[in-house]
Amino acid sequence: MYVIVSYDISDDRRRFEIMSRLKAMGYVRVQRSLYMARGGSALAKDTARALTRLMGREDSVVILIIDGQTLNNAIKLGTANLSIISEPMVI
């Protein structure tokens, strides 16, 4: 399972605080306002609680929980790369 967080935050200070909190919680930046981490509903709920404290009224955050198969089936265009958090290779 994976947790995906996407946000739209115009205030630079709040955006930096949210970015820092996500990184501290183990998220990896995939795109400018898109972060991913391994986890399930517990991580998603913890993330929601942490980000709610940092958000302003005009901010927007979406938190999704997806399974590994859904991630593997994602259509990636251009330089999109989700291999940063892919399953470890067994050799």
N, CA, C and O atoms as a GROMACS GRO file, in nm:
protein
  364
    1MET      N    1   0.084  -0.118   0.000
    1MET     CA    2   0.000   0.000   0.000
    1MET      C    3   0.088   0.124   0.000
    1MET      O    4   0.199   0.125   0.054
    2TYR      N    5   0.035   0.228  -0.062
    2TYR     CA    6   0.105   0.356  -0.072
    2TYR      C    7   0.009   0.469  -0.036
    2TYR      O    8  -0.112   0.460  -0.058
    3VAL      N    9   0.064   0.574   0.019
    3VAL     CA   10  -0.013   0.694   0.046
    3VAL      C   11   0.041   0.804  -0.045
    3VAL      O   12   0.162   0.826  -0.052
    4ILE      N   13  -0.048   0.871  -0.114
    4ILE     CA   14  -0.013   0.980  -0.203
    4ILE      C   15  -0.074   1.108  -0.147
    4ILE      O   16  -0.191   1.112  -0.111
    5VAL      N   17   0.008   1.213  -0.141
    5VAL     CA   18  -0.039   1.343  -0.094
    5VAL      C   19  -0.014   1.445  -0.205
    5VAL      O   20   0.097   1.459  -0.256
    6SER      N   21  -0.120   1.516  -0.241
    6SER     CA   22  -0.111   1.624  -0.338
    6SER      C   23  -0.165   1.749  -0.271
    6SER      O   24  -0.263   1.743  -0.197
    7TYR      N   25  -0.102   1.862  -0.298
    7TYR     CA   26  -0.149   1.985  -0.234
    7TYR      C   27  -0.143   2.104  -0.329
    7TYR      O   28  -0.069   2.105  -0.427
    8ASP      N   29  -0.223   2.205  -0.295
    8ASP     CA   30  -0.224   2.333  -0.364
    8ASP      C   31  -0.221   2.439  -0.254
    8ASP      O   32  -0.324   2.470  -0.194
    9ILE      N   33  -0.103   2.494  -0.229
    9ILE     CA   34  -0.084   2.589  -0.120
    9ILE      C   35  -0.007   2.708  -0.175
    9ILE      O   36   0.106   2.694  -0.221
   10SER      N   37  -0.069   2.825  -0.169
   10SER     CA   38  -0.007   2.944  -0.229
   10SER      C   39   0.092   3.014  -0.136
   10SER      O   40   0.186   3.078  -0.184
   11ASP      N   41   0.073   3.003  -0.005
   11ASP     CA   42   0.162   3.070   0.090
   11ASP      C   43   0.295   2.994   0.100
   11ASP      O   44   0.297   2.876   0.135
   12ASP      N   45   0.405   3.063   0.070
   12ASP     CA   46   0.537   2.998   0.067
   12ASP      C   47   0.574   2.937   0.201
   12ASP      O   48   0.626   2.825   0.205
   13ARG      N   49   0.550   3.007   0.311
   13ARG     CA   50   0.588   2.957   0.443
   13ARG      C   51   0.511   2.829   0.477
   13ARG      O   52   0.571   2.731   0.521
   14ARG      N   53   0.379   2.831   0.458
   14ARG     CA   54   0.299   2.711   0.488
   14ARG      C   55   0.337   2.596   0.396
   14ARG      O   56   0.345   2.481   0.440
   15ARG      N   57   0.360   2.626   0.268
   15ARG     CA   58   0.399   2.520   0.174
   15ARG      C   59   0.530   2.456   0.218
   15ARG      O   60   0.544   2.333   0.214
   16PHE      N   61   0.628   2.537   0.261
   16PHE     CA   62   0.755   2.483   0.308
   16PHE      C   63   0.736   2.398   0.433
   16PHE      O   64   0.799   2.293   0.447
   17GLU      N   65   0.650   2.443   0.524
   17GLU     CA   66   0.624   2.364   0.646
   17GLU      C   67   0.561   2.230   0.613
   17GLU      O   68   0.596   2.128   0.672
   18ILE      N   69   0.468   2.229   0.519
   18ILE     CA   70   0.404   2.104   0.481
   18ILE      C   71   0.503   2.012   0.409
   18ILE      O   72   0.504   1.892   0.434
   19MET      N   73   0.584   2.069   0.320
   19MET     CA   74   0.687   1.989   0.254
   19MET      C   75   0.781   1.926   0.357
   19MET      O   76   0.814   1.807   0.347
   20SER      N   77   0.824   2.004   0.454
   20SER     CA   78   0.916   1.955   0.558
   20SER      C   79   0.850   1.847   0.642
   20SER      O   80   0.915   1.748   0.675
   21ARG      N   81   0.723   1.864   0.676
   21ARG     CA   82   0.653   1.764   0.757
   21ARG      C   83   0.640   1.634   0.680
   21ARG      O   84   0.661   1.526   0.737
   22LEU      N   85   0.605   1.642   0.552
   22LEU     CA   86   0.593   1.521   0.471
   22LEU      C   87   0.725   1.446   0.463
   22LEU      O   88   0.729   1.324   0.479
   23LYS      N   89   0.834   1.518   0.439
   23LYS     CA   90   0.966   1.453   0.433
   23LYS      C   91   1.001   1.388   0.566
   23LYS      O   92   1.056   1.278   0.569
   24ALA      N   93   0.969   1.457   0.676
   24ALA     CA   94   0.997   1.402   0.810
   24ALA      C   95   0.916   1.276   0.836
   24ALA      O   96   0.957   1.191   0.915
   25MET      N   97   0.801   1.265   0.772
   25MET     CA   98   0.714   1.147   0.790
   25MET      C   99   0.751   1.034   0.695
   25MET      O  100   0.684   0.930   0.694
   26GLY      N  101   0.855   1.052   0.614
   26GLY     CA  102   0.901   0.946   0.526
   26GLY      C  103   0.852   0.954   0.382
   26GLY      O  104   0.873   0.861   0.305
   27TYR      N  105   0.788   1.062   0.347
   27TYR     CA  106   0.740   1.079   0.209
   27TYR      C  107   0.855   1.117   0.117
   27TYR      O  108   0.952   1.180   0.159
   28VAL      N  109   0.841   1.078  -0.009
   28VAL     CA  110   0.937   1.110  -0.114
   28VAL      C  111   0.866   1.203  -0.213
   28VAL      O  112   0.752   1.178  -0.252
   29ARG      N  113   0.935   1.308  -0.253
   29ARG     CA  114   0.878   1.402  -0.349
   29ARG      C  115   0.884   1.341  -0.489
   29ARG      O  116   0.991   1.305  -0.537
   30VAL      N  117   0.768   1.329  -0.553
   30VAL     CA  118   0.757   1.271  -0.686
   30VAL      C  119   0.748   1.382  -0.790
   30VAL      O  120   0.811   1.374  -0.895
   31GLN      N  121   0.671   1.483  -0.760
   31GLN     CA  122   0.660   1.602  -0.844
   31GLN      C  123   0.651   1.722  -0.752
   31GLN      O  124   0.654   1.707  -0.629
   32ARG      N  125   0.642   1.840  -0.808
   32ARG     CA  126   0.647   1.964  -0.730
   32ARG      C  127   0.552   1.963  -0.610
   32ARG      O  128   0.592   2.004  -0.501
   33SER      N  129   0.430   1.918  -0.626
   33SER     CA  130   0.335   1.917  -0.514
   33SER      C  131   0.273   1.778  -0.496
   33SER      O  132   0.156   1.766  -0.460
   34LEU      N  133   0.352   1.675  -0.521
   34LEU     CA  134   0.304   1.537  -0.508
   34LEU      C  135   0.408   1.455  -0.432
   34LEU      O  136   0.524   1.448  -0.472
   35TYR      N  137   0.365   1.394  -0.323
   35TYR     CA  138   0.454   1.312  -0.240
   35TYR      C  139   0.394   1.174  -0.223
   35TYR      O  140   0.272   1.157  -0.226
   36MET      N  141   0.482   1.073  -0.205
   36MET     CA  142   0.438   0.935  -0.186
   36MET      C  143   0.519   0.870  -0.075
   36MET      O  144   0.634   0.905  -0.052
   37ALA      N  145   0.455   0.776  -0.007
   37ALA     CA  146   0.523   0.697   0.095
   37ALA      C  147   0.456   0.560   0.102
   37ALA      O  148   0.340   0.544   0.064
   38ARG      N  149   0.530   0.464   0.151
   38ARG     CA  150   0.470   0.334   0.177
   38ARG      C  151   0.390   0.344   0.305
   38ARG      O  152   0.436   0.402   0.404
   39GLY      N  153   0.271   0.288   0.302
   39GLY     CA  154   0.187   0.290   0.422
   39GLY      C  155   0.042   0.270   0.384
   39GLY      O  156   0.009   0.252   0.266
   40GLY      N  157  -0.042   0.272   0.483
   40GLY     CA  158  -0.184   0.250   0.462
   40GLY      C  159  -0.266   0.355   0.533
   40GLY      O  160  -0.227   0.471   0.543
   41SER      N  161  -0.382   0.312   0.583
   41SER     CA  162  -0.475   0.407   0.642
   41SER      C  163  -0.419   0.475   0.767
   41SER      O  164  -0.451   0.590   0.793
   42ALA      N  165  -0.337   0.406   0.845
   42ALA     CA  166  -0.280   0.468   0.965
   42ALA      C  167  -0.190   0.586   0.927
   42ALA      O  168  -0.198   0.692   0.987
   43LEU      N  169  -0.104   0.566   0.827
   43LEU     CA  170  -0.018   0.675   0.782
   43LEU      C  171  -0.101   0.788   0.723
   43LEU      O  172  -0.073   0.905   0.748
   44ALA      N  173  -0.203   0.754   0.646
   44ALA     CA  174  -0.288   0.856   0.585
   44ALA      C  175  -0.357   0.940   0.693
   44ALA      O  176  -0.365   1.062   0.681
   45LYS      N  177  -0.408   0.876   0.798
   45LYS     CA  178  -0.473   0.948   0.907
   45LYS      C  179  -0.374   1.034   0.984
   45LYS      O  180  -0.404   1.148   1.018
   46ASP      N  181  -0.255   0.980   1.012
   46ASP     CA  182  -0.151   1.058   1.079
   46ASP      C  183  -0.113   1.180   0.996
   46ASP      O  184  -0.095   1.290   1.049
   47THR      N  185  -0.101   1.160   0.866
   47THR     CA  186  -0.067   1.269   0.775
   47THR      C  187  -0.176   1.375   0.776
   47THR      O  188  -0.147   1.495   0.782
   48ALA      N  189  -0.301   1.332   0.770
   48ALA     CA  190  -0.413   1.427   0.772
   48ALA      C  191  -0.412   1.510   0.899
   48ALA      O  192  -0.432   1.632   0.894
   49ARG      N  193  -0.388   1.446   1.013
   49ARG     CA  194  -0.384   1.520   1.140
   49ARG      C  195  -0.269   1.621   1.140
   49ARG      O  196  -0.286   1.735   1.182
   50ALA      N  197  -0.152   1.578   1.094
   50ALA     CA  198  -0.034   1.665   1.095
   50ALA      C  199  -0.053   1.784   1.001
   50ALA      O  200  -0.019   1.897   1.037
   51LEU      N  201  -0.105   1.760   0.882
   51LEU     CA  202  -0.118   1.868   0.783
   51LEU      C  203  -0.231   1.963   0.818
   51LEU      O  204  -0.223   2.082   0.787
   52THR      N  205  -0.337   1.912   0.880
   52THR     CA  206  -0.449   1.998   0.920
   52THR      C  207  -0.401   2.111   1.010
   52THR      O  208  -0.451   2.224   1.001
   53ARG      N  209  -0.307   2.081   1.096
   53ARG     CA  210  -0.253   2.182   1.190
   53ARG      C  211  -0.174   2.292   1.117
   53ARG      O  212  -0.161   2.403   1.168
   54LEU      N  213  -0.123   2.261   0.998
   54LEU     CA  214  -0.037   2.354   0.925
   54LEU      C  215  -0.110   2.432   0.816
   54LEU      O  216  -0.060   2.533   0.766
   55MET      N  217  -0.228   2.385   0.778
   55MET     CA  218  -0.299   2.442   0.664
   55MET      C  219  -0.370   2.572   0.698
   55MET      O  220  -0.408   2.597   0.812
   56GLY      N  221  -0.388   2.655   0.593
   56GLY     CA  222  -0.472   2.772   0.602
   56GLY      C  223  -0.607   2.741   0.540
   56GLY      O  224  -0.625   2.636   0.479
   57ARG      N  225  -0.703   2.833   0.556
   57ARG     CA  226  -0.839   2.810   0.504
   57ARG      C  227  -0.844   2.792   0.354
   57ARG      O  228  -0.926   2.716   0.303
   58GLU      N  229  -0.756   2.860   0.281
   58GLU     CA  230  -0.759   2.855   0.135
   58GLU      C  231  -0.675   2.742   0.076
   58GLU      O  232  -0.671   2.725  -0.045
   59ASP      N  233  -0.608   2.664   0.161
   59ASP     CA  234  -0.523   2.555   0.114
   59ASP      C  235  -0.605   2.432   0.078
   59ASP      O  236  -0.716   2.412   0.127
   60SER      N  237  -0.547   2.349  -0.009
   60SER     CA  238  -0.613   2.226  -0.054
   60SER      C  239  -0.513   2.111  -0.047
   60SER      O  240  -0.402   2.120  -0.100
   61VAL      N  241  -0.553   2.002   0.018
   61VAL     CA  242  -0.470   1.882   0.028
   61VAL      C  243  -0.558   1.761  -0.002
   61VAL      O  244  -0.670   1.751   0.046
   62VAL      N  245  -0.505   1.669  -0.084
   62VAL     CA  246  -0.574   1.543  -0.112
   62VAL      C  247  -0.481   1.430  -0.071
   62VAL      O  248  -0.363   1.429  -0.109
   63ILE      N  249  -0.533   1.336   0.006
   63ILE     CA  250  -0.456   1.220   0.051
   63ILE      C  251  -0.524   1.095  -0.002
   63ILE      O  252  -0.642   1.071   0.024
   64LEU      N  253  -0.449   1.015  -0.077
   64LEU     CA  254  -0.502   0.892  -0.136
   64LEU      C  255  -0.426   0.771  -0.084
   64LEU      O  256  -0.306   0.780  -0.056
   65ILE      N  257  -0.495   0.660  -0.071
   65ILE     CA  258  -0.433   0.532  -0.037
   65ILE      C  259  -0.454   0.441  -0.158
   65ILE      O  260  -0.567   0.419  -0.200
   66ILE      N  261  -0.344   0.389  -0.212
   66ILE     CA  262  -0.355   0.300  -0.328
   66ILE      C  263  -0.271   0.175  -0.304
   66ILE      O  264  -0.177   0.175  -0.226
   67ASP      N  265  -0.307   0.069  -0.374
   67ASP     CA  266  -0.229  -0.055  -0.362
   67ASP      C  267  -0.117  -0.056  -0.466
   67ASP      O  268  -0.116   0.025  -0.559
   68GLY      N  269  -0.026  -0.147  -0.450
   68GLY     CA  270   0.090  -0.156  -0.539
   68GLY      C  271   0.054  -0.182  -0.683
   68GLY      O  272   0.119  -0.130  -0.773
   69GLN      N  273  -0.049  -0.262  -0.708
   69GLN     CA  274  -0.091  -0.292  -0.844
   69GLN      C  275  -0.143  -0.167  -0.913
   69GLN      O  276  -0.114  -0.145  -1.031
   70THR      N  277  -0.218  -0.085  -0.842
   70THR     CA  278  -0.267   0.040  -0.899
   70THR      C  279  -0.150   0.131  -0.935
   70THR      O  280  -0.150   0.194  -1.040
   71LEU      N  281  -0.051   0.137  -0.848
   71LEU     CA  282   0.068   0.218  -0.877
   71LEU      C  283   0.140   0.166  -1.000
   71LEU      O  284   0.181   0.244  -1.085
   72ASN      N  285   0.155   0.034  -1.010
   72ASN     CA  286   0.222  -0.025  -1.126
   72ASN      C  287   0.145  -0.001  -1.256
   72ASN      O  288   0.206   0.009  -1.363
   73ASN      N  289   0.013   0.008  -1.247
   73ASN     CA  290  -0.070   0.028  -1.366
   73ASN      C  291  -0.086   0.175  -1.403
   73ASN      O  292  -0.150   0.206  -1.504
   74ALA      N  293  -0.030   0.263  -1.326
   74ALA     CA  294  -0.043   0.407  -1.354
   74ALA      C  295   0.019   0.438  -1.490
   74ALA      O  296   0.121   0.381  -1.527
   75ILE      N  297  -0.044   0.528  -1.561
   75ILE     CA  298   0.009   0.574  -1.690
   75ILE      C  299   0.102   0.690  -1.662
   75ILE      O  300   0.060   0.793  -1.609
   76LYS      N  301   0.228   0.673  -1.698
   76LYS     CA  302   0.330   0.774  -1.672
   76LYS      C  303   0.374   0.833  -1.804
   76LYS      O  304   0.411   0.760  -1.895
   77LEU      N  305   0.371   0.965  -1.815
   77LEU     CA  306   0.408   1.033  -1.938
   77LEU      C  307   0.532   1.118  -1.917
   77LEU      O  308   0.560   1.162  -1.805
   78GLY      N  309   0.605   1.141  -2.022
   78GLY     CA  310   0.724   1.227  -2.012
   78GLY      C  311   0.827   1.169  -1.918
   78GLY      O  312   0.862   1.051  -1.927
   79THR      N  313   0.876   1.252  -1.828
   79THR     CA  314   0.982   1.209  -1.737
   79THR      C  315   0.928   1.156  -1.605
   79THR      O  316   1.005   1.137  -1.510
   80ALA      N  317   0.798   1.130  -1.597
   80ALA     CA  318   0.738   1.078  -1.474
   80ALA      C  319   0.808   0.949  -1.431
   80ALA      O  320   0.827   0.859  -1.512
   81ASN      N  321   0.845   0.943  -1.303
   81ASN     CA  322   0.917   0.827  -1.253
   81ASN      C  323   0.868   0.794  -1.113
   81ASN      O  324   0.884   0.875  -1.021
   82LEU      N  325   0.808   0.678  -1.097
   82LEU     CA  326   0.761   0.635  -0.966
   82LEU      C  327   0.849   0.525  -0.908
   82LEU      O  328   0.813   0.464  -0.808
   83SER      N  329   0.964   0.500  -0.969
   83SER     CA  330   1.051   0.391  -0.925
   83SER      C  331   1.125   0.425  -0.795
   83SER      O  332   1.188   0.337  -0.736
   84ILE      N  333   1.118   0.548  -0.750
   84ILE     CA  334   1.185   0.589  -0.626
   84ILE      C  335   1.134   0.504  -0.510
   84ILE      O  336   1.211   0.472  -0.419
   85ILE      N  337   1.008   0.468  -0.512
   85ILE     CA  338   0.952   0.394  -0.400
   85ILE      C  339   0.902   0.256  -0.441
   85ILE      O  340   0.817   0.198  -0.373
   86SER      N  341   0.954   0.204  -0.550
   86SER     CA  342   0.909   0.074  -0.596
   86SER      C  343   0.958  -0.036  -0.503
   86SER      O  344   1.044  -0.014  -0.417
   87GLU      N  345   0.903  -0.151  -0.522
   87GLU     CA  346   0.940  -0.267  -0.440
   87GLU      C  347   1.090  -0.295  -0.457
   87GLU      O  348   1.143  -0.280  -0.567
   88PRO      N  349   1.159  -0.336  -0.350
   88PRO     CA  350   1.302  -0.368  -0.363
   88PRO      C  351   1.321  -0.488  -0.454
   88PRO      O  352   1.239  -0.580  -0.456
   89MET      N  353   1.430  -0.486  -0.529
   89MET     CA  354   1.462  -0.597  -0.618
   89MET      C  355   1.529  -0.708  -0.540
   89MET      O  356   1.616  -0.683  -0.456
   90VAL      N  357   1.491  -0.830  -0.568
   90VAL     CA  358   1.553  -0.947  -0.507
   90VAL      C  359   1.643  -1.009  -0.612
   90VAL      O  360   1.598  -1.043  -0.721
   91ILE      N  361   1.771  -1.024  -0.579
   91ILE     CA  362   1.868  -1.077  -0.675
   91ILE      C  363   1.912  -1.214  -0.631
   91ILE      O  364   1.994  -1.277  -0.698
   0.00000   0.00000   0.00000
